[in-house]
Amino acid sequence: MQRIEFLDDVKALATVMVVFLHSYSVLCYQQLSITTFDWSVAVFYDSMVRPAVPLFLMASGAVMLAKDYSLKTFFIDKVLLRLFVPYCFYAYFYWNANASLSNPMSICYHFAFVGIIITIYLLYPLFRQCVVAMEQSPSLLVYFICLWFLCVLLSNFFPQVTIFSNNPYFLYMGYPVAGYFLRKNTITATFPVKNLFVAYVCVVVFTYAMTIYLSLKKQVFDETYFSYLHFNVVVMSILAFVMLKHFQVFSVLNSQSAHRMKMFLSQHSYGIFFIHPLFLEQLYGLHGSLNTLVSGVAICFSALCASAVCIYIPGVAPI
C-alpha cells in the first residue's frame, strides 16, 4: 500500500511530542514543591505539545476512513492483532513490573488512552459508511466538524446540558473525521502556513496563561486547558495537522538518516507509546541535576533512544 508521506511526518512528530510531554508533565504536578521558574517552564513546554495524542487520532482517521475493509479483516488485523494483543502483552509486563516502579499509577495513566483508541477503532466501520454518505455532499462533513466543535464547547462550558461530558467517545471520534477531511481538502490557500503558525503560537500562549492563572488561583495544578477534549487543544491539533501537511518537517532535513528515523518512529509509534514510561521512571532524576530548560529534552531524547533500541532488537518488544 502506498504510504502518505505527510502522515508519516504527523505520526513521527506526534511520537516525539508524547514522550516530550511526559518528560515534563511530572513537574507540572509539583507546583508547591519546586521553584516557580521550574514549574512555569514545565507548564509552558507541556502547553506546546498538547496535540500529541489528537494527532495520532487524526492520522489514523485520515487513513482508516478512506478505505473499505471487510469486517473480518478489520477486526482481526486492525483491532485484534495490531491493538489488543500488544496491549495485553504490555499490560502483563507492567503488571509484573509494578513492584519495581516508583510510581505505578503513571503507567496506568498512559494505558487509559488505549481503551479510548480501541473503542474508536471499533467505531471506524460505522463512521466509514457515514463518511461515504457525507462525501455525496461535502458540506455535510463541514457540518459534522462544526457540530463536533460545538459539542466540545458545550462540554467545556455547559456540561450540565450535554451528554457528551459523561460519554467522551463521540468527542474523540471528531478527531479522526477531522483528519480525514483535512487530508482531502486544502485550506492553506485561504490561510497560509505562516498565519497558521502564528495562530498556533497564540493558542499555546493562551493555554499556558490560563493554566498558570487557574493553578495559582487554586494553589494546585489545574489541567482544564490541557484536556484533549478542550476547545483550545482541538484548535491546536487542527492547526498542527494542517501545518504538517503542507510543511513536512523531516523532509526539510533532506537526508536518508532523517527519512529512516521518521519511518521508524511512524511505524513503531504504538510500541514506543507503551514502552517509554518504563525509561522515564529511571530518567526523571535528570530534572534535579540539569537546568529545567534542557532536562526534559535530555529525558525525552534518552527515553526515545532506549525505547527504539528495545523495539529494534528482535524479540524484546512485539511492535
C-alpha positions as CSV (number, residue, x, y, z in Angstrom):
1,M,0.0,0.0,0.0
2,Q,1.4,3.4,-1.0
3,R,2.4,5.4,2.1
4,I,1.2,9.0,2.6
5,E,4.3,11.0,3.2
6,F,2.9,13.7,5.4
7,L,1.0,11.3,7.6
8,D,4.3,9.6,8.5
9,D,5.6,13.1,9.5
10,V,2.5,13.5,11.7
11,K,2.9,10.2,13.4
12,A,6.6,10.6,13.9
13,L,6.4,14.1,15.3
14,A,3.4,13.1,17.5
15,T,5.5,10.2,18.9
16,V,8.2,12.7,19.9
17,M,5.6,15.1,21.3
18,V,4.1,12.3,23.5
19,V,7.5,11.4,25.1
20,F,8.4,15.1,25.4
21,L,5.1,15.9,27.1
22,H,5.6,13.0,29.6
23,S,9.1,14.1,30.2
24,Y,7.9,17.4,31.7
25,S,4.4,16.6,33.0
26,V,5.8,15.1,36.2
27,L,7.0,18.6,37.2
28,C,3.6,20.2,36.4
29,Y,2.1,18.3,39.4
30,Q,4.8,19.5,41.7
31,Q,3.7,23.1,41.8
32,L,4.2,23.6,45.5
33,S,7.4,21.6,45.8
34,I,9.6,23.1,43.1
35,T,10.6,26.7,42.2
36,T,8.2,28.8,40.3
37,F,10.6,29.1,37.4
38,D,10.9,25.3,37.0
39,W,7.2,24.8,37.3
40,S,6.5,27.5,34.8
41,V,8.9,26.1,32.3
42,A,7.3,22.6,32.6
43,V,3.8,24.1,32.1
44,F,5.0,26.1,29.0
45,Y,6.7,23.1,27.4
46,D,3.6,20.9,28.0
47,S,1.4,23.6,26.6
48,M,3.4,23.5,23.3
49,V,2.7,19.8,22.7
50,R,-0.9,19.3,23.7
51,P,-1.8,18.0,20.2
52,A,0.3,14.9,20.7
53,V,-2.5,12.3,21.2
54,P,-5.1,14.0,18.9
55,L,-2.6,14.0,16.0
56,F,-2.4,10.2,16.3
57,L,-6.2,10.0,16.1
58,M,-6.3,12.4,13.1
59,A,-3.6,10.5,11.2
60,S,-5.4,7.1,11.8
61,G,-8.7,8.6,10.7
62,A,-7.1,10.1,7.6
63,V,-6.1,6.5,6.6
64,M,-8.8,4.3,8.1
65,L,-11.8,6.3,7.0
66,A,-10.5,6.5,3.4
67,K,-10.6,2.7,2.8
68,D,-13.2,0.0,2.9
69,Y,-12.3,-3.1,4.9
70,S,-14.2,-6.4,5.4
71,L,-15.4,-6.7,9.0
72,K,-13.4,-9.9,9.4
73,T,-10.1,-8.4,8.1
74,F,-10.7,-5.2,10.0
75,F,-11.3,-6.8,13.3
76,I,-8.6,-9.4,13.1
77,D,-5.8,-7.3,11.5
78,K,-6.5,-3.8,12.8
79,V,-8.1,-4.3,16.2
80,L,-7.1,-7.8,17.5
81,L,-3.5,-8.1,16.2
82,R,-2.5,-4.5,15.9
83,L,-4.0,-3.1,19.1
84,F,-5.4,-5.7,21.5
85,V,-2.6,-8.3,21.5
86,P,0.2,-5.7,22.1
87,Y,-2.0,-4.1,24.8
88,C,-2.3,-7.4,26.6
89,F,1.4,-8.1,26.3
90,Y,2.4,-4.7,27.8
91,A,-0.3,-4.8,30.4
92,Y,1.0,-8.2,31.7
93,F,4.6,-6.8,31.5
94,Y,3.8,-3.8,33.6
95,W,1.6,-5.7,36.0
96,N,4.7,-7.8,36.8
97,A,7.0,-4.8,36.9
98,N,4.8,-2.6,39.2
99,A,6.7,-3.7,42.3
100,S,9.9,-2.1,41.0
101,L,8.3,1.1,39.7
102,S,8.3,4.2,41.9
103,N,5.0,5.4,40.5
104,P,2.9,2.6,39.1
105,M,-0.1,4.9,38.6
106,S,1.9,6.8,35.9
107,I,1.8,3.6,33.8
108,C,-2.0,3.2,34.4
109,Y,-2.5,6.8,33.2
110,H,-0.8,6.0,29.9
111,F,-2.8,2.8,29.5
112,A,-6.1,4.7,30.0
113,F,-5.9,6.1,26.5
114,V,-5.5,2.7,24.9
115,G,-9.1,1.9,25.8
116,I,-10.2,5.0,24.0
117,I,-8.1,4.2,21.0
118,I,-9.5,0.6,20.8
119,T,-13.1,1.9,21.2
120,I,-12.5,4.4,18.4
121,Y,-11.1,1.7,16.1
122,L,-14.2,-0.4,16.7
123,L,-16.3,2.5,15.5
124,Y,-14.4,3.1,12.3
125,P,-16.5,0.7,10.1
126,L,-19.7,2.6,11.1
127,F,-18.1,6.0,10.6
128,R,-16.6,4.9,7.3
129,Q,-20.2,4.4,6.0
130,C,-21.2,7.8,7.3
131,V,-18.2,9.4,5.6
132,V,-19.1,7.7,2.3
133,A,-22.6,9.1,2.6
134,M,-21.4,12.5,3.5
135,E,-19.0,12.6,0.6
136,Q,-22.0,12.9,-1.7
137,S,-22.5,16.3,-0.2
138,P,-19.1,17.7,1.1
139,S,-20.8,20.3,3.1
140,L,-22.1,17.6,5.4
141,L,-18.5,16.8,6.5
142,V,-18.1,20.5,7.3
143,Y,-21.4,20.4,9.2
144,F,-20.3,17.4,11.2
145,I,-17.0,19.0,12.2
146,C,-18.8,22.3,13.2
147,L,-21.3,20.2,15.2
148,W,-18.4,18.4,16.9
149,F,-16.7,21.6,17.8
150,L,-20.0,23.0,19.2
151,C,-20.4,19.9,21.3
152,V,-16.8,20.3,22.6
153,L,-17.6,23.9,23.6
154,L,-20.8,22.7,25.3
155,S,-19.0,20.0,27.2
156,N,-16.3,22.5,28.3
157,F,-18.6,25.3,29.5
158,F,-22.0,23.8,29.9
159,P,-21.5,20.2,30.9
160,Q,-24.9,20.1,32.5
161,V,-26.7,20.4,29.1
162,T,-24.8,17.8,27.1
163,I,-24.4,14.1,27.5
164,F,-21.0,14.1,25.9
165,S,-19.2,15.2,29.0
166,N,-20.0,11.8,30.5
167,N,-19.5,9.9,27.3
168,P,-16.5,11.3,25.5
169,Y,-16.2,8.8,22.7
170,F,-18.2,10.9,20.3
171,L,-16.0,13.9,21.0
172,Y,-12.8,11.8,20.5
173,M,-14.3,10.5,17.2
174,G,-14.3,14.0,15.9
175,Y,-10.5,13.9,15.6
176,P,-10.4,11.1,13.0
177,V,-13.2,12.6,11.0
178,A,-11.3,16.0,11.0
179,G,-8.1,14.2,10.0
180,Y,-9.9,12.6,7.1
181,F,-11.5,15.9,6.0
182,L,-8.2,17.8,6.3
183,R,-6.3,15.2,4.3
184,K,-8.8,15.6,1.4
185,N,-9.1,19.4,1.4
186,T,-6.6,22.2,1.2
187,I,-7.2,25.3,3.3
188,T,-3.7,26.9,3.1
189,A,-4.9,29.0,0.0
190,T,-7.1,31.0,2.4
191,F,-4.9,30.6,5.5
192,P,-1.1,30.5,4.6
193,V,1.1,28.3,6.8
194,K,2.8,31.3,8.4
195,N,-0.5,32.6,9.5
196,L,-1.4,29.1,10.9
197,F,1.9,29.1,12.8
198,V,1.2,32.5,14.4
199,A,-2.3,31.2,15.4
200,Y,-0.7,28.1,16.9
201,V,1.7,30.2,19.0
202,C,-1.2,32.4,20.2
203,V,-3.2,29.3,21.3
204,V,-0.1,27.9,23.1
205,V,0.3,31.2,25.0
206,F,-3.4,31.2,25.8
207,T,-3.2,27.6,27.1
208,Y,-0.1,28.4,29.2
209,A,-1.6,31.6,30.6
210,M,-5.0,30.0,31.5
211,T,-3.2,27.0,33.1
212,I,-0.9,29.3,35.2
213,Y,-3.8,31.5,36.2
214,L,-6.1,28.7,37.3
215,S,-3.3,26.8,39.1
216,L,-2.2,29.8,41.0
217,K,-5.8,30.7,41.9
218,K,-6.5,27.2,43.3
219,Q,-3.0,26.6,44.6
220,V,-3.0,23.2,42.9
221,F,-2.2,22.3,39.3
222,D,-5.2,22.7,37.1
223,E,-5.1,20.8,33.8
224,T,-8.5,22.0,32.5
225,Y,-6.9,23.6,29.4
226,F,-4.6,20.6,28.9
227,S,-7.6,18.3,28.2
228,Y,-7.6,16.7,24.8
229,L,-11.3,17.5,24.6
230,H,-10.9,21.2,25.5
231,F,-11.6,23.7,22.7
232,N,-8.1,25.2,22.7
233,V,-6.4,21.8,22.2
234,V,-8.9,21.0,19.4
235,V,-7.8,24.2,17.7
236,M,-4.1,23.5,18.3
237,S,-4.5,20.0,16.9
238,I,-6.2,21.1,13.7
239,L,-3.6,23.8,13.2
240,A,-0.7,21.4,13.8
241,F,-2.2,18.8,11.4
242,V,-2.6,21.3,8.6
243,M,0.9,22.8,9.1
244,L,2.5,19.3,9.0
245,K,0.5,18.5,5.8
246,H,2.0,21.5,4.0
247,F,5.3,21.8,5.7
248,Q,6.9,18.3,6.1
249,V,9.4,18.7,9.0
250,F,11.5,15.6,8.3
251,S,11.6,16.3,4.5
252,V,13.3,19.6,5.2
253,L,16.3,17.8,6.6
254,N,16.6,16.1,3.2
255,S,18.7,13.1,4.3
256,Q,18.4,9.4,4.3
257,S,19.0,9.3,8.1
258,A,16.1,11.7,8.7
259,H,13.9,9.6,6.5
260,R,14.8,6.4,8.2
261,M,14.3,8.0,11.6
262,K,10.9,9.3,10.5
263,M,9.8,5.9,9.2
264,F,10.9,4.1,12.3
265,L,9.1,6.5,14.6
266,S,5.9,6.3,12.5
267,Q,5.8,2.6,12.1
268,H,6.7,1.9,15.8
269,S,4.7,4.7,17.4
270,Y,2.4,2.3,19.3
271,G,5.3,0.3,20.7
272,I,7.1,3.5,21.8
273,F,3.9,4.7,23.4
274,F,3.8,1.6,25.5
275,I,7.4,1.2,26.5
276,H,8.7,4.7,27.0
277,P,7.2,5.2,30.5
278,L,9.5,2.4,31.8
279,F,12.5,4.5,30.9
280,L,11.0,7.8,32.0
281,E,10.8,6.3,35.5
282,Q,14.6,5.9,35.5
283,L,15.4,9.3,33.9
284,Y,13.2,11.7,35.9
285,G,16.2,12.3,38.2
286,L,17.8,14.4,35.5
287,H,15.4,17.2,36.4
288,G,17.3,17.7,39.6
289,S,20.7,17.6,38.1
290,L,20.2,19.7,34.9
291,N,18.6,23.0,34.2
292,T,14.9,22.6,33.7
293,L,15.1,24.3,30.3
294,V,17.1,21.3,29.0
295,S,16.4,18.5,31.4
296,G,13.2,17.4,29.8
297,V,14.8,17.5,26.4
298,A,17.5,15.2,27.6
299,I,15.0,12.8,29.2
300,C,12.9,12.8,26.0
301,F,15.9,12.0,23.8
302,S,17.2,9.3,26.1
303,A,13.8,7.7,26.5
304,L,13.2,7.7,22.8
305,C,16.6,6.1,22.1
306,A,16.2,3.5,24.8
307,S,12.7,2.6,23.5
308,A,13.9,2.4,19.9
309,V,16.7,0.0,20.9
310,C,14.3,-2.2,22.8
311,I,11.9,-2.3,19.8
312,Y,14.6,-2.7,17.2
313,I,16.2,-5.7,18.9
314,P,14.1,-8.8,17.8
315,G,12.1,-10.5,20.5
316,V,12.2,-7.7,23.0
317,A,9.0,-5.9,22.0
318,P,6.3,-7.1,19.7
319,I,5.8,-3.9,17.8
